[in-house]
Each structure stands twice: as C-alpha cells, then as structure tokens.
Amino acid sequence: MNWGMIGHQWAVGLLRSHILNDQVRHAYLFTGSSGLGKRTLAVRFAQVLNCMNPPENAEFCGDCRACRLIQEGTFPDLHIVATKEHDRTLKVDQIRELHRKLSLSPFEGKFHIALLPQFHQATEQAANALLKTLEEPPQRVIMLLTAESVESLLPTIVSRCEVVPLRPLSVSELESALAPIEEVGEDANLFAGLSAGRPGYALRLAQDEALLALRDSGIEDLVNVIGFNRIDRFGFIEKWDKSLRRKFDKLDDRRLECIAVLELWLSFWRDVMLSTYKVREPESNPDRGSEIDTLAEGISKGEIVEAIQALERSEEAIRRNANLRLALETLMIELPYLNMELTSE
C-alpha cells in the first residue's frame, strides 16, 4: 500500500517501517519544492498513527472519525500551526500556544499531532521557541514539519528531526499515475510535464483553470520579451510592476508571484537546452514545442546557459529580498534577444 500517495513509495515505506518496528520518532521534517506532496504525506502519516480501525498494521481505513477529521483538519488532537491569512511569517505566540496544547493529554487520539507546514516561514523567535519543544518533547506527541529545504531552517531544528527529503517524480512516472484520474485523462502528459514531476502541482493545474491560464500567459510573456529591445523590456517590467501592485498589497505576495513566473521561465529555458543538445528526456512544456525549437535553433548554446543562470540569479535575489523592480530589470538586460517572428517565417 502507498497510502493513496502518487509516488514517494520509499518515503511511505520508511514511515511504515518506523510504525511496524515501534520506532516512530518524535519529529519529522518533510522537505522539497512546492507541490511535491509534503503536506499530503504528513497528513497520511497522521491518519495512520491515529486510525481507530486500521485494516492492517501501518495502514489507515479512511472512514473512521479520526481519519475523516484529520483529512479535514478538524481532529481535536491535530494541531495545525500555519501562517495566518495575509501574513507570510509564523509567529512565536503561535508556537507558545502549541506548546501549551501539547502539554495536555490527547483528547481522543493515540497521539497529539502537530503539523507545521512551510516552517521555513517561521520567525527566528518562533523557530527558537519550537526548538525548546523539540529538545524536551512531551509524551505521545509527534511533530510534523514541512519546508523547502534543510538549509532554510536552523541546523538545531533539523538535527532533532527525522528528515524525509521528497524529490520530483520522473515525468513518465507521473504521467502513468495521472492517466487514470478522470479530471486529468488525456492531458496526463501535459500536466506531468508542466508540473516538472510534482504530483500536487499537477493536480492543481488539472483542477484550477485560472492557474493553467496564468501559466499560459507567463509563457506568452517570455516569448514576447525575447523579441523585445531593451526599451520595450523595461516597459514590460513597468507594466508588470503596476499589475502586481494592483493585485497584491503586500510586497511578499508580489515576490512570490514573480518567483512562480521565473520558475516557469526556467522550465521553458531548460526545455530549450534539452532541444539544443538533443537530449531525449520529456519536456516540461510539451505543448510549446515550436517556440522551444525556434529558440534552440536561433540562440547559441552559450546564450541559453547564460539565460538559465540569469534566471537562477534573479530568483535567488528575489528570495533574498533584493529590490524587486531592480532584480527584474537586471534580468531583462541579461536575457538574449531573438526576433521570433522573423525566425518563424
């Protein structure tokens, strides 16, 4: 059994072995990029730990009160500590309140489960407060953290957790898993490629037309920008900046939107690199083959590498709170130029 997960069999096997051998740790850290299934795996683990009618060892029924309420996030002994709406940081007061709840006996489950998604968003004070709980964990308490990487957390936090690093699936593996799902069907190859092997993101694309439309417009913007001169590129950034300000009040939200677009552009340029070097691997953007081939034929290998490096530098700068407008304008200077219309004639 794979707990209803798409992929990550090795991770499920590890967690099952801990349960079967009575070696469950007091804290687990699930790492990996957004959309991989970190939170889903943590929830499945919580269901197994508290299932009232397990069909067999290290499995969950999915129908009992505990399984249903954990899935809904309303089980009395499941404590989800996440950033509040319109706020991108986890506060120390939230951790202190969690510690108070965990000091009590479980209300109806076998374990208290503390779920702390995206803990890399915690303030330093919040992280230090959690460290105290990790150093002296109460009995019958399991803490489940998710984060983008171990590097995004304090080493002292990481050292006190069992780290479960999740990786993207191969596009072919994800495509096979998606194909039987009714809402995906014939688009399994497209969504598997667009998600770069991330099951959660692939399902979100299949379920959210607005997200798919955002992806399409992002690719169109990139293709247009490649043909713009420097003045037009700066004009594009000015319009993008104004659009972001209208859409989001908070700078952090504008940064996240930009990072999402840059990751999309990176996936496109990596496909260009695959096409240039004739590498036989599934593309992340299988529906954009003509534009990819046009760039591969019209831009040198060195320029493609430089474009990828420029995008990676820009994304990292934005993540490190560089001036957003300046980071994007710098990127516009560094991207190569190609008149797509003339090339395609």
C-alpha positions in Angstrom: 0.0 0.0 0.0 1.2 3.5 -0.7 -1.3 5.5 1.5 -3.0 6.9 -1.6 0.1 8.9 -2.5 1.3 9.5 -6.0 4.9 8.3 -6.0 7.2 8.6 -3.0 7.0 4.9 -2.3 10.3 4.9 -0.5 9.1 7.6 1.9 5.9 5.7 2.7 8.0 2.6 3.2 10.3 4.4 5.7 7.4 5.7 7.7 5.6 2.3 7.7 8.8 0.6 8.9 9.0 3.1 11.8 5.5 2.2 12.9 5.8 -1.5 12.4 9.1 -1.6 14.4 7.8 0.7 17.1 10.5 3.3 16.2 8.3 6.3 15.5 10.4 9.5 16.0 9.0 12.5 17.9 9.6 14.8 15.0 9.8 14.5 11.2 10.8 17.1 8.6 9.5 16.7 5.1 11.5 18.8 2.6 11.1 19.6 -1.1 9.7 22.1 -3.5 6.1 23.3 -3.6 3.6 20.8 -5.0 5.6 17.6 -4.3 3.1 16.2 -1.7 4.9 17.0 1.6 1.8 18.1 3.5 -0.2 15.2 2.0 2.3 12.7 3.2 2.3 14.3 6.6 -1.5 14.1 6.8 -1.4 10.4 5.7 1.1 9.6 8.4 -1.1 11.3 11.0 -4.1 9.3 9.8 -2.1 6.0 10.1 -0.9 7.0 13.6 -4.4 7.8 14.9 -6.7 5.5 12.8 -9.3 3.9 15.0 -9.9 0.9 12.7 -6.7 0.2 10.8 -7.3 -2.6 8.2 -3.7 -3.8 8.9 -0.6 -2.6 10.6 0.7 0.7 9.4 -2.4 1.4 7.2 -5.4 3.6 7.7 -9.1 3.0 7.0 -10.0 6.4 5.7 -13.6 6.1 7.1 -13.3 6.3 10.9 -13.8 9.6 12.8 -10.1 10.2 13.2 -9.2 9.5 9.5 -12.0 11.8 8.3 -11.4 14.7 10.7 -7.6 14.6 10.2 -8.2 14.8 6.4 -10.5 17.8 7.0 -8.0 19.3 9.5 -10.5 19.4 12.4 -9.4 16.4 14.5 -9.1 17.5 18.2 -5.6 16.1 18.6 -4.4 17.5 15.2 -2.8 21.0 15.8 -2.0 22.8 12.5 0.2 25.8 13.0 0.5 27.8 9.8 0.9 31.4 8.7 -2.2 33.4 9.1 -4.1 34.9 6.2 -2.4 37.9 4.6 0.8 37.2 6.7 3.8 35.3 5.5 5.5 34.6 8.8 4.9 32.2 11.6 4.9 34.0 15.0 6.4 33.0 18.3 3.0 33.3 20.0 1.6 30.6 17.8 4.4 28.2 18.9 3.9 29.1 22.6 0.2 28.3 22.2 1.0 25.0 20.5 3.4 24.1 23.4 0.5 24.7 25.9 -1.8 22.3 24.0 0.8 19.6 23.6 1.4 19.6 27.4 -2.1 18.2 27.9 -3.0 14.5 27.3 -4.5 13.7 23.9 -8.3 14.3 23.8 -9.3 11.2 21.9 -6.4 10.1 19.6 -3.5 7.9 20.3 -1.1 10.9 19.7 -1.1 14.6 19.6 -0.1 15.5 16.0 1.5 19.0 15.5 1.6 19.9 11.8 3.7 22.9 10.9 3.6 23.4 7.1 6.2 25.7 5.5 8.1 26.1 8.7 10.8 28.0 6.7 8.4 30.9 7.1 8.8 31.0 10.9 10.5 33.9 12.5 13.7 33.3 14.3 11.9 33.7 17.7 9.3 31.1 16.6 12.0 28.7 15.5 13.8 29.0 18.8 10.6 28.5 20.7 9.9 25.3 18.8 13.4 24.1 19.5 12.6 24.0 23.2 9.7 21.7 22.5 11.9 19.5 20.2 14.5 19.2 22.9 12.1 18.0 25.6 9.1 16.6 23.6 6.0 15.7 25.7 4.9 12.0 25.6 2.5 10.9 22.9 3.4 13.9 20.7 4.5 13.6 17.0 5.6 16.8 15.3 5.5 17.0 11.5 7.2 19.9 9.8 7.5 20.8 6.1 10.0 23.1 4.5 11.6 23.8 1.1 15.0 22.5 2.3 17.1 21.8 5.3 19.2 24.9 4.5 16.1 27.1 5.1 15.9 26.0 8.8 18.1 26.4 11.8 20.6 23.4 11.9 19.5 22.8 15.5 15.9 22.3 14.3 17.0 19.9 11.5 19.2 17.9 13.8 16.3 17.0 16.1 14.1 15.7 13.2 14.0 12.7 11.0 14.5 14.3 7.6 12.4 12.9 4.7 13.5 14.6 1.5 11.0 14.3 -1.3 12.1 14.6 -4.9 10.1 15.2 -8.1 8.9 12.1 -9.9 10.0 11.4 -13.5 7.6 12.8 -16.0 6.8 9.4 -17.3 6.1 8.0 -13.9 3.8 10.9 -13.0 2.1 10.7 -16.4 1.3 7.0 -15.7 -0.1 7.8 -12.3 -2.2 10.7 -13.6 -3.7 9.0 -16.6 -6.4 7.0 -14.7 -7.6 10.1 -12.9 -10.8 11.3 -14.6 -10.2 15.0 -14.4 -6.8 14.6 -16.0 -7.3 11.9 -18.6 -5.7 12.7 -22.0 -3.9 15.7 -20.6 -1.7 13.5 -18.3 1.4 14.1 -20.3 0.8 17.9 -20.4 0.2 18.2 -16.7 3.1 15.8 -15.8 5.4 18.0 -17.9 4.1 21.3 -16.7 4.4 20.3 -13.1 8.0 19.1 -13.5 7.2 15.9 -11.8 5.4 17.4 -8.8 2.1 15.4 -8.2 0.4 18.1 -6.1 1.1 20.8 -8.6 -0.1 18.6 -11.5 -3.4 18.0 -9.8 -3.8 21.7 -9.0 -3.2 22.5 -12.7 -5.9 20.0 -13.7 -8.4 21.4 -11.2 -7.7 25.1 -11.5 -8.3 26.7 -14.9 -7.0 30.1 -13.6 -3.7 28.5 -12.6 -3.3 27.0 -16.1 -4.2 30.3 -17.7 -1.6 32.1 -15.6 1.0 29.6 -16.9 0.0 30.1 -20.5 0.2 33.9 -20.1 3.6 33.6 -18.4 5.0 31.6 -21.4 3.5 34.1 -23.8 5.2 36.9 -21.9 8.5 35.2 -22.1 8.3 34.5 -25.8 7.3 38.2 -26.4 10.1 39.5 -24.2 12.7 37.5 -26.1 11.9 39.6 -29.2 11.7 43.0 -27.3 14.5 45.5 -27.4 15.8 46.9 -24.1 13.4 49.9 -24.0 10.4 47.6 -24.6 11.7 45.1 -22.0 11.8 47.9 -19.4 8.4 48.9 -20.4 7.2 45.4 -19.9 8.7 45.4 -16.4 7.0 48.7 -15.6 3.6 47.3 -16.6 4.2 44.0 -14.7 5.2 46.0 -11.6 2.0 48.1 -11.8 -0.1 44.9 -12.3 1.5 43.3 -9.3 0.8 46.3 -7.1 -2.8 46.3 -8.2 -3.1 42.6 -7.5 -1.2 42.4 -4.1 -1.0 44.9 -1.3 2.0 43.1 0.4 5.4 43.0 -1.1 5.9 39.4 -0.1 3.0 38.4 -2.2 4.4 40.2 -5.2 7.7 38.4 -4.7 6.0 35.0 -4.6 4.2 35.7 -7.8 7.4 36.8 -9.5 9.2 33.7 -8.3 6.4 31.5 -9.7 6.8 33.1 -13.1 10.6 32.9 -13.0 10.4 29.2 -12.2 8.0 28.8 -15.2 10.5 30.6 -17.4 13.3 28.4 -16.1 11.4 25.3 -17.0 11.0 26.7 -20.6 14.7 27.5 -21.0 15.7 24.1 -19.7 13.5 22.6 -22.4 15.3 24.8 -24.9 18.6 23.4 -23.6 17.3 19.8 -24.0 16.3 20.6 -27.6 19.7 22.2 -28.3 21.6 19.2 -27.0 19.2 16.7 -28.5 18.6 15.1 -25.1 15.9 12.5 -25.1 14.0 13.5 -22.0 10.4 14.5 -21.5 9.9 18.3 -21.8 8.3 20.3 -19.0 6.3 22.2 -21.7 5.3 19.6 -24.3 2.7 21.9 -25.7 5.3 24.6 -26.6 7.5 22.6 -28.9 7.5 25.1 -31.8 8.7 28.0 -29.7 11.2 25.8 -27.9 12.7 24.6 -31.2 12.8 28.1 -32.6 14.9 29.3 -29.7 17.1 26.3 -29.8 17.9 26.9 -33.4 18.2 30.7 -33.2 20.2 31.2 -30.0 23.7 29.8 -29.2 24.3 27.2 -26.6 26.3 29.7 -24.6 23.4 32.2 -24.6 21.0 29.5 -23.4 23.3 28.7 -20.5 23.6 32.4 -19.7 19.8 32.8 -19.8 19.3 29.9 -17.3 22.0 31.3 -15.0 20.4 34.8 -15.2 17.0 33.4 -14.2 18.5 31.5 -11.3 20.4 34.6 -10.1 17.2 36.7 -10.3 15.1 34.1 -8.4 17.7 33.8 -5.7 18.0 37.6 -5.4 14.2 38.0 -5.0 14.1 35.2 -2.4 16.8 37.2 -0.5 14.7 40.3 -0.6 16.5 42.2 -3.2 14.7 45.2 -4.8 12.1 43.5 -6.9 11.9 46.0 -9.7 15.7 46.2 -10.0 16.1 42.4 -10.0 13.6 42.1 -12.9 15.2 45.0 -14.9 18.6 43.4 -14.5 17.2 40.1 -15.8 15.8 41.9 -18.8 19.4 43.1 -19.6 20.8 39.6 -19.3 18.3 37.6 -21.4 19.3 37.0 -25.0 17.4 38.6 -27.9 15.8 36.8 -30.8 13.1 38.1 -33.2 10.7 35.1 -33.0 8.5 36.4 -35.9 11.3 36.7 -38.4 12.8 33.4 -37.3 9.5 31.5 -37.8 8.9 32.9 -41.3 
